[in-house]
Amino acid sequence: MATNEDYRRGVKIPLTVGASIPNRNAVVVGKIPGVTLTETGSTGTQVATVLRKGVIRIPVSGISDAVKLTFSTVLNTQTIIFNGLTFTAHTNTTTKSTKTFSIAGNDDADIVEFMSCVNDPTYGAPGVTAIAGTTGVCWLISDAALSAITGTAHGAGSIVDDATVNYTSDVAEGELLYWSGTNASPVVSKQISGVRFGYAMQNIADRKITLAGVLNNETIIFTLADGGTVTFTAKTSTTTPASRFFSIAGDDTADAALLAANINHELYGISGMVATPSAGVITLEFDEDFAITGTAVSNSHLTVETGSRDIEVKLGY
C-alpha cells in the first residue's frame, strides 16, 4: 500500500441518493447522513454531492407524537391502554401505584385524575406527558412513538376522540437531531429515532398563532413546561390585563395586537415570552416548550403553527 496517500473523512462526498432529490435536502444513505449540495434528475444518474460535515441551514422539526383524548362518560372498570400500560377507571378512588383513576366527577374532573396517573414520576407512563386541553380533553405527548389507544373505554365509545396528531415542541440549541423518513420526504427532528444527524446550532422555541374571528368568551390556554397554565379570554369590547381579558371589538389584526399586549404584560402576562403581532398573526418567542389549547383553538378560530422551520444544523458528531 502506498504510504503517500492520505485518507481522510470526506467533508463533501458523492453518494447515490435516489431520483428527483432537490438541492439542500436532508438524506441518509445507509447509515451516512448529510445534506445534498446538488440535485438529481428523474432519470439517469442519481448521485449527488453530499455535505457530511459542516453547518448548513435546513428544515428541522420539534414534532413529537401526540394523541388527543376526549372523555365521554368513562365508566367504572373501563380501561385505557397505550404503550403497553393499562389505566383503569374506578368509581371514586385514584391509586397511582395501580394506575387507577377516579371517575367520581364530570368528564373534566375525571380526565384530571387520569392525567395525574399518567404524569406520576414513579408509576406513570415513562416519556409521556399528559396536558389539559378543553373540557374533558387531554393530550398525551411523547418524544417517541405513541401506540394506538385501545382498551374497553375506547371500544365502548367512552373516549370519542383519540386522533394521533402532530404536536410541535421546541428544539434547543445544542440538542441532538435525528433523521427518519425517505430522502424524498426527509424529517430531521429531535425525536430520538432513526439515524443521528447532528445537532441544532440555534433554538426553535417560537410559534405562530393566527386569529380567525375569535368569539366572545373563547379561551386561549397556554400550558407551560412545568405544567402550569395561563388562560386568556376574548371579550366583546373589554381589555382587562389583570383578568387576562382581551377585546375582540376590531378585526383580527386589532384583536391580535390586544392579545399580544396581554401576553407581554409585565405583571399578568407570561414571564419570558415575547409576542409580536402582525396582521392577525402573533409570533411567540419563548425559551421553553409550551402548548396552546382552548375553545378558540377547538372552534378553529385560532390556529397554531406546526411543522418544521429552517435553522442552522451542525452535521456529524
C-alpha positions in Angstrom: 0.0 0.0 0.0 1.3 3.4 -0.9 2.5 5.5 2.0 2.0 8.9 0.4 -1.8 8.5 0.3 -3.7 10.5 3.0 -7.1 9.1 3.7 -9.5 11.5 5.5 -13.1 11.5 6.3 -14.8 13.4 3.4 -16.5 16.7 4.0 -18.2 16.5 0.6 -18.7 13.1 -1.0 -20.6 11.7 -3.9 -23.5 9.4 -2.8 -26.3 7.6 -4.6 -29.3 9.3 -3.0 -32.1 8.4 -5.5 -34.1 10.1 -8.2 -35.5 13.7 -8.1 -33.8 14.7 -4.9 -33.5 18.5 -4.7 -30.6 20.6 -3.6 -30.3 21.3 0.2 -32.2 18.2 1.1 -31.5 16.0 4.1 -30.6 12.5 3.1 -29.4 9.3 4.7 -27.6 6.7 2.6 -27.2 3.5 4.6 -26.1 5.0 7.9 -24.5 8.1 6.4 -26.5 11.3 7.0 -25.9 14.5 5.1 -27.3 17.3 3.0 -27.4 17.4 -0.8 -25.4 20.2 -2.5 -26.6 19.2 -5.9 -29.9 17.8 -7.2 -30.6 14.6 -9.0 -32.7 14.1 -12.1 -35.8 11.9 -12.6 -33.8 9.5 -14.8 -30.2 8.7 -15.3 -27.6 9.4 -12.6 -28.9 9.5 -9.0 -25.6 10.6 -7.5 -25.4 13.9 -5.6 -22.7 15.7 -3.8 -23.5 15.4 -0.1 -22.2 17.6 2.7 -21.1 15.3 5.5 -19.6 17.8 7.9 -20.1 21.5 8.5 -23.0 23.9 9.3 -26.0 24.3 7.0 -29.5 25.8 7.3 -32.1 23.1 6.7 -35.7 22.5 7.9 -35.8 21.0 11.4 -38.9 19.9 13.3 -39.5 19.6 17.0 -42.5 17.4 16.4 -43.4 14.7 18.9 -46.1 12.1 18.6 -49.3 13.2 20.4 -52.7 11.7 21.0 -55.8 13.8 21.8 -58.2 12.1 24.2 -61.8 13.2 24.8 -63.7 11.7 27.7 -67.4 11.0 27.2 -68.7 9.4 30.4 -66.0 6.8 31.1 -67.4 4.1 33.3 -66.1 2.1 36.3 -63.5 -0.6 35.4 -63.1 0.7 31.8 -59.5 0.7 30.6 -57.3 3.0 28.6 -54.3 1.2 27.1 -51.2 2.7 25.4 -47.5 1.9 25.2 -48.2 -1.4 26.9 -49.6 0.3 30.0 -53.2 -0.1 31.3 -55.0 2.7 33.2 -58.3 1.7 34.8 -61.3 3.8 35.8 -62.6 3.4 39.4 -65.9 4.7 40.9 -64.3 7.1 43.4 -60.6 6.3 44.0 -57.4 7.3 42.4 -54.5 5.0 43.2 -51.4 5.8 41.2 -49.5 2.7 42.1 -52.1 0.6 40.3 -52.8 3.2 37.5 -56.4 3.5 38.7 -58.1 6.9 38.3 -61.4 8.2 39.9 -64.5 8.9 37.8 -66.4 10.5 40.7 -66.8 13.8 38.9 -67.7 15.0 35.4 -65.6 14.4 32.3 -63.3 17.3 33.1 -62.7 16.2 36.7 -62.2 12.6 35.6 -59.6 13.4 32.9 -57.7 15.4 35.5 -57.5 12.3 37.7 -56.4 10.2 34.6 -53.6 12.8 33.8 -52.3 12.7 37.4 -51.8 8.9 36.9 -50.1 9.3 33.6 -47.8 12.0 34.9 -46.8 10.3 38.1 -43.0 10.1 38.2 -43.0 6.7 39.8 -46.0 4.8 38.4 -46.9 6.8 35.3 -46.1 6.5 31.6 -42.3 6.9 31.0 -41.5 9.5 28.4 -45.2 10.6 28.1 -46.7 13.8 29.4 -50.4 14.4 29.7 -51.5 18.1 29.4 -55.0 19.5 29.7 -57.0 20.7 26.7 -60.5 22.0 26.7 -63.2 20.5 28.9 -62.9 16.7 29.1 -59.9 16.7 26.8 -56.2 16.0 27.3 -53.2 15.4 25.1 -50.6 12.6 25.6 -47.3 13.9 24.3 -44.1 11.9 23.8 -40.7 12.3 22.2 -41.0 8.7 20.9 -43.8 7.0 19.1 -47.1 6.5 20.9 -49.0 3.3 20.3 -52.7 3.3 19.3 -55.1 3.8 22.1 -57.0 0.7 23.0 -59.0 -0.7 26.0 -62.6 -1.0 26.9 -63.2 2.7 27.3 -62.1 3.2 23.7 -64.1 0.2 22.5 -67.3 1.3 24.3 -67.2 4.8 22.9 -66.4 6.4 26.3 -63.4 8.0 24.5 -64.8 9.7 21.5 -61.6 11.2 20.0 -58.2 9.6 20.1 -56.7 11.0 16.9 -52.9 11.0 16.6 -51.7 14.4 15.6 -48.5 16.4 15.2 -47.7 18.4 18.2 -44.9 21.0 17.8 -42.4 21.4 20.6 -39.2 23.4 20.8 -35.7 22.5 19.7 -33.0 23.8 21.9 -29.5 24.9 20.8 -27.1 22.0 21.1 -29.9 19.4 21.1 -29.2 16.2 19.1 -31.1 15.8 15.9 -32.2 12.6 14.2 -33.3 11.6 10.7 -36.2 9.4 9.7 -38.3 9.1 6.6 -37.3 8.9 3.0 -34.8 11.0 1.1 -37.7 12.4 -0.9 -39.5 13.5 2.2 -36.9 14.0 4.9 -37.6 14.5 8.6 -34.9 15.9 10.8 -36.2 16.3 14.3 -35.3 16.0 18.0 -37.4 12.8 18.2 -34.9 10.1 19.3 -35.3 7.6 16.5 -33.6 6.8 13.2 -30.0 7.9 12.4 -28.2 10.6 14.4 -27.9 13.6 12.1 -26.1 16.3 14.1 -27.2 19.0 16.5 -29.0 22.3 16.4 -27.0 25.5 16.3 -29.9 27.7 17.4 -33.2 27.4 19.2 -36.7 26.7 17.9 -38.8 27.9 20.7 -41.1 30.2 18.8 -44.5 29.5 17.5 -47.0 31.5 15.4 -50.7 31.7 16.1 -53.3 33.1 13.7 -56.6 34.7 14.8 -59.6 34.0 12.5 -62.7 35.5 14.0 -62.3 34.7 17.7 -65.6 35.0 19.5 -66.7 36.3 22.9 -65.7 34.2 25.9 -63.5 31.9 23.8 -60.3 30.9 25.6 -56.6 30.6 24.6 -54.8 28.4 27.1 -51.0 28.2 27.4 -49.7 25.1 29.1 -46.1 25.6 30.1 -43.3 23.1 30.6 -43.8 23.0 34.4 -47.5 22.0 33.9 -48.8 25.5 34.8 -51.5 27.1 32.7 -52.2 30.7 31.7 -55.6 31.4 30.2 -56.5 34.5 28.0 -60.2 35.1 27.3 -61.8 37.1 24.5 -64.4 39.7 25.4 -66.7 41.7 23.2 -65.3 45.1 23.9 -63.2 45.0 27.1 -59.5 44.6 27.6 -58.5 43.9 31.3 -54.9 42.7 31.7 -55.5 41.7 35.4 -58.2 39.2 34.3 -56.3 38.4 31.1 -59.3 39.6 29.0 -58.7 41.0 25.5 -61.2 42.9 23.4 -62.3 41.5 20.0 -64.1 44.7 19.0 -61.9 45.2 16.0 -60.8 42.9 13.1 -58.3 40.1 13.5 -55.3 42.5 13.3 -56.6 44.7 16.1 -57.6 41.7 18.2 -54.2 40.1 17.8 -52.5 43.3 18.9 -54.5 43.3 22.1 -53.9 39.7 22.8 -50.2 40.2 22.2 -50.2 43.1 24.6 -51.8 40.9 27.3 -49.2 38.1 26.7 -46.4 40.7 27.0 -47.9 42.4 30.2 -45.2 42.7 32.8 -47.5 41.7 35.7 -50.2 39.5 34.2 -48.6 38.1 31.0 -46.4 35.1 30.5 -43.0 35.9 32.0 -40.2 35.5 29.5 -42.5 35.2 26.4 -42.4 37.8 23.7 -45.5 38.1 21.5 -45.1 40.1 18.2 -48.4 40.8 16.3 -48.6 41.4 12.6 -51.9 41.4 10.6 -53.7 38.9 12.7 -50.7 36.7 13.3 -48.7 36.6 16.5 -45.2 35.2 16.7 -44.4 33.8 20.1 -40.8 33.6 21.3 -40.1 31.6 24.4 -37.2 29.7 26.0 -39.0 26.5 26.9 -41.7 24.2 25.5 -45.4 25.1 25.6 -48.7 24.0 24.2 -51.7 26.1 23.2 -55.3 24.8 23.6 -58.7 26.3 24.5 -62.0 26.9 22.9 -60.7 29.4 20.3 -58.4 26.5 19.1 -61.1 23.8 19.2 -63.6 26.0 17.4 -61.0 26.8 14.7 -60.9 30.5 15.4 -57.3 30.3 16.3 -54.7 28.1 14.6 -51.3 27.1 16.0 -48.3 26.7 13.7 -47.0 23.2 13.4 -44.3 21.7 11.2 -40.7 22.5 10.6 -38.6 25.6 10.4 -35.2 26.4 8.9 -32.4 26.5 11.5 -28.6 26.0 11.3 -27.5 22.4 11.9 -24.1 21.2 12.7 -23.7 18.0 10.7 -21.9 14.9 12.0 -20.7 14.2 15.6 
